[in-house]
Amino acid sequence: MPLQSIKSAVKRSPLLSTLARGVVDGVDRFKWSLHRPPLPQGSELRLHLGCGDVDAPGFVNIDGRPMRHVHLVQPLDRLDRFADNSAALVYASHCLEHFPHAELPRVLKEWCRVLRPGGVVRVAVPDFDAIIAMYQDLGRDIGPTQLALMGGQDYPFNFHYTILNETSLTQLLKDAGCSIVRRWQPGTSAETSLPDWSGRSARYGGRDYFISLNLEGVKS
């Protein structure tokens, strides 16, 4: 059978697509295990959760996909290898929304568990209020809002399962053990200048729409 015919058959069959994805993931993990990067050395532990394609110098890059710069390939909600009160910073840009809404209290408590007192959990998520405003401004066109609300859905980890705004995320961070919750501004320091969705805009109809809600909590 020609290669193109095989590829077409795989795309049409969910089972074959799943099997093909499993094979590719297995090969990628094997390659990564042979050349996994050394953990960064420094006096402060900083975790970059759901790093994706972004290599953050000085951070422990953690993701579900085995890429060259990823130090640990593992779930983001189980940080068992890190001790209580051990991290100065937990950074997670546009990955919290990839957890079911009922799981968010548990996930954020786990992220705060590893923080030392006074440590910071810095989070960026799609801002539901900003997305609704964009939807209204664009004449209630559902198309441009699909990506922000539902995720790219081009690989298993890229699906959104919850919506958040400043009020709901603030309460979740407080419930997780943060005494102070405040906005943070991308580009104000090296730790807030990563090339991710925290500082990007979505351009529709000749206008730029900033749809990221950036909040940080300080552990009590």
C-alpha positions in Angstrom: 0.0 0.0 0.0 1.4 3.5 -0.9 2.6 5.6 2.1 0.0 8.3 1.3 -2.8 5.7 1.4 -1.6 4.5 4.8 -1.5 8.0 6.2 -5.1 8.7 4.9 -6.3 5.4 6.5 -4.7 6.4 9.8 -6.4 9.8 9.8 -9.8 8.3 9.1 -9.6 5.7 11.9 -9.6 7.0 15.5 -8.2 3.6 16.7 -5.3 3.7 14.1 -4.7 7.4 15.0 -4.4 6.5 18.7 -2.1 3.6 18.0 0.1 5.8 15.7 0.3 8.5 18.3 1.3 5.9 20.9 4.1 4.7 18.8 5.4 8.2 18.0 5.2 9.2 21.7 7.1 6.0 22.7 9.9 6.8 20.2 10.1 10.4 21.3 10.3 9.4 25.0 13.1 6.9 24.2 15.0 9.6 22.4 14.5 12.0 25.2 15.6 9.5 27.8 19.0 9.2 26.0 19.7 12.9 26.0 17.6 14.4 28.8 19.1 17.7 29.9 20.7 18.1 33.4 18.7 19.9 36.0 19.7 23.6 36.5 22.0 24.4 39.3 21.1 27.3 41.6 20.2 28.3 45.1 16.5 28.7 44.3 14.2 26.0 42.9 11.9 27.4 40.2 9.4 25.2 38.4 8.1 25.9 34.9 5.0 23.8 34.6 3.5 23.0 31.1 6.5 24.6 29.5 5.6 23.4 26.0 8.0 24.8 23.4 9.4 27.4 25.8 12.8 26.8 27.3 13.1 28.9 30.5 16.7 29.2 31.6 17.2 28.6 35.3 13.8 26.8 35.6 13.1 23.1 35.9 11.1 22.7 32.7 8.2 20.2 33.2 5.8 19.0 30.5 3.9 16.0 29.4 5.8 15.9 26.1 9.5 14.8 25.8 11.2 17.8 24.1 14.9 18.5 24.1 14.7 21.3 26.8 12.3 19.4 29.1 13.9 18.2 32.3 11.0 16.1 33.6 8.3 14.4 31.6 5.4 13.9 34.0 1.9 15.1 34.9 1.7 18.7 36.1 -0.6 17.9 39.1 1.7 15.4 40.8 4.9 17.0 42.0 5.9 14.2 44.4 9.6 14.4 43.7 9.6 17.9 45.2 9.5 18.4 48.9 7.1 20.6 50.8 8.2 24.2 51.1 11.1 23.8 48.6 10.4 26.1 45.7 10.7 29.8 45.4 8.5 30.0 42.3 6.0 27.9 40.4 5.2 29.3 37.0 2.4 28.0 34.8 1.2 29.8 31.7 -1.9 28.7 30.0 -2.0 25.1 31.4 -4.3 25.3 34.4 -7.3 25.4 32.1 -6.3 22.0 30.7 -7.5 20.4 34.0 -11.2 19.6 34.7 -12.8 22.4 36.7 -13.6 20.1 39.6 -9.8 19.3 39.9 -8.6 22.9 40.1 -8.6 23.1 44.0 -6.5 20.0 44.2 -4.1 21.0 41.5 -3.4 24.5 43.0 -3.0 23.0 46.5 -0.3 20.7 45.0 1.4 23.6 43.3 1.3 25.6 46.6 2.5 22.6 48.6 6.0 22.7 47.1 6.3 26.5 47.6 8.2 27.8 50.6 6.5 30.4 52.8 6.6 33.7 50.8 7.1 31.8 47.6 5.0 32.7 44.5 2.8 30.7 42.2 2.5 32.7 39.0 -0.4 31.7 36.7 -1.7 32.8 33.4 -5.0 31.6 32.0 -7.5 32.6 29.3 -9.6 35.4 30.8 -13.2 34.5 30.2 -14.3 38.1 30.8 -11.9 39.3 28.1 -13.0 36.6 25.7 -16.7 37.5 26.1 -15.8 41.1 25.5 -14.0 40.1 22.3 -16.9 38.0 21.2 -19.3 40.9 21.6 -16.9 43.3 19.9 -16.6 41.0 16.9 -20.4 40.9 16.4 -20.9 37.6 18.3 -18.8 35.7 15.8 -18.1 32.3 17.5 -15.1 31.5 15.3 -12.4 33.7 16.8 -13.4 32.6 20.3 -13.1 28.8 19.7 -9.3 28.7 20.1 -9.2 30.7 23.3 -12.1 28.9 24.9 -11.5 25.3 23.8 -7.8 25.1 23.0 -6.0 24.1 19.8 -7.1 20.4 20.2 -4.2 19.4 17.9 -2.7 16.9 20.4 -4.0 15.2 23.6 -2.8 17.8 26.1 -4.2 20.7 24.2 -7.9 20.7 25.3 -9.5 23.2 27.7 -11.8 21.9 30.4 -12.7 25.0 32.4 -13.2 28.8 32.3 -11.7 31.3 34.7 -11.9 35.0 35.4 -10.2 37.2 38.0 -12.8 36.6 40.7 -12.8 32.8 40.4 -9.0 32.4 40.1 -8.4 34.8 43.0 -10.6 32.7 45.2 -9.0 29.4 44.1 -5.5 30.8 44.9 -6.6 32.0 48.3 -8.2 28.6 49.0 -4.9 26.9 48.0 -3.0 28.8 50.7 -2.1 32.2 49.2 -2.4 35.2 51.5 -1.9 37.7 48.8 -3.2 37.5 45.2 -2.3 40.2 42.7 -2.0 40.8 38.9 1.5 40.5 37.3 2.6 42.2 34.2 4.6 40.3 31.5 7.9 41.9 30.5 8.7 43.5 33.9 11.5 41.0 34.7 13.3 38.0 33.3 10.9 35.7 35.1 7.9 37.4 33.5 9.3 37.7 30.0 8.9 34.2 28.7 7.6 34.0 25.1 4.3 32.4 25.9 0.6 33.3 25.9 0.8 35.5 29.1 1.9 38.4 26.9 0.5 37.6 23.5 -2.5 39.0 21.8 -5.0 37.5 19.3 -5.5 39.6 16.2 -8.9 39.7 14.6 -10.5 42.3 12.4 -7.4 44.4 12.4 -7.4 44.7 16.2 -5.3 43.1 18.9 -7.2 41.4 21.8 -5.3 40.5 25.0 -7.1 37.5 26.4 -4.7 36.4 29.2 -5.4 36.8 32.9 -2.2 36.9 34.8 -2.4 36.4 38.6 0.2 35.4 41.2 -0.3 34.3 44.7 2.1 34.6 47.6 2.1 31.6 50.0 1.3 32.3 53.6 
